[in-house]
């Protein structure tokens, strides 16, 4: 069994929050990750877009556009079938 990848993010209160990487998908040259919080998985997963900062480093950003979010969810649901 493969150990799932863990990632630590900083929340709005400057607290470290551990997540498990659940899925990765690429749609129309955009990359997304699905993360499940380790402390409270009952609240469900979050989906973040992978962008690049001015130095070319990957950064995770919240998806604010509802159409983009719905498109990613639809692709993820198709993968489950």
C-alpha positions as CSV (number, residue, x, y, z in Angstrom):
1,X,0.0,0.0,0.0
2,X,1.4,3.4,-1.0
3,X,1.7,6.0,1.7
4,X,-0.4,9.0,0.8
5,X,1.4,12.3,0.3
6,X,1.0,14.9,3.0
7,X,1.1,18.6,2.7
8,X,1.1,21.4,5.3
9,X,-0.7,24.7,4.6
10,X,-0.9,27.8,6.7
11,X,-4.5,29.0,7.4
12,X,-5.8,32.6,7.8
13,X,-4.9,32.5,11.5
14,X,-1.3,31.5,10.7
15,X,-1.8,28.0,12.0
16,X,-0.3,25.0,10.2
17,X,-2.9,22.6,8.9
18,X,-2.0,19.1,7.7
19,X,-3.7,17.7,4.6
20,X,-3.6,14.4,2.7
21,X,-3.3,14.7,-1.1
22,X,-6.3,12.7,-2.4
23,X,-6.3,13.5,-6.1
24,X,-4.6,15.5,-8.9
25,X,-6.2,16.5,-12.1
26,X,-5.2,18.6,-15.1
27,X,-7.9,20.4,-17.1
28,X,-7.2,22.6,-20.1
29,X,-3.6,23.3,-19.0
30,X,-4.6,24.1,-15.4
31,X,-3.6,21.8,-12.6
32,X,-5.7,21.1,-9.5
33,X,-5.3,19.1,-6.3
34,X,-7.9,17.6,-3.9
35,X,-6.8,17.8,-0.3
36,X,-8.4,16.2,2.8
37,X,-7.8,17.9,6.1
38,X,-6.2,15.3,8.5
39,X,-7.7,16.8,11.7
40,X,-11.3,17.1,10.4
41,X,-11.9,14.9,7.3
42,X,-15.7,14.9,8.0
43,X,-15.8,18.4,6.7
44,X,-14.8,17.2,3.3
45,X,-12.1,17.8,0.9
46,X,-11.0,21.1,-0.7
47,X,-10.0,21.7,-4.3
48,X,-7.2,24.1,-5.0
49,X,-5.7,25.3,-8.3
50,X,-1.9,25.1,-8.8
51,X,-0.5,28.3,-10.1
52,X,3.0,29.7,-10.4
53,X,4.3,32.7,-8.6
54,X,6.7,35.3,-10.0
55,X,9.6,33.0,-9.3
56,X,8.1,30.1,-11.2
57,X,7.3,28.1,-8.0
58,X,4.1,26.2,-7.6
59,X,1.5,27.9,-5.3
60,X,-1.9,26.6,-4.3
61,X,-4.8,29.1,-4.7
62,X,-8.4,28.9,-3.9
63,X,-10.8,28.6,-6.9
64,X,-13.1,31.7,-6.7
65,X,-14.9,31.2,-10.0
66,X,-18.0,29.0,-9.6
67,X,-17.9,27.8,-13.2
68,X,-14.2,26.7,-12.9
69,X,-15.0,24.9,-9.6
70,X,-18.0,23.1,-11.1
71,X,-15.9,22.1,-14.1
72,X,-13.2,20.6,-11.9
73,X,-15.8,18.7,-9.8
74,X,-17.4,17.3,-12.9
75,X,-14.1,16.0,-14.2
76,X,-13.3,14.5,-10.8
77,X,-16.7,12.8,-10.6
78,X,-16.2,11.3,-14.1
79,X,-12.9,9.8,-12.9
80,X,-14.7,8.0,-10.1
81,X,-17.0,6.2,-12.5
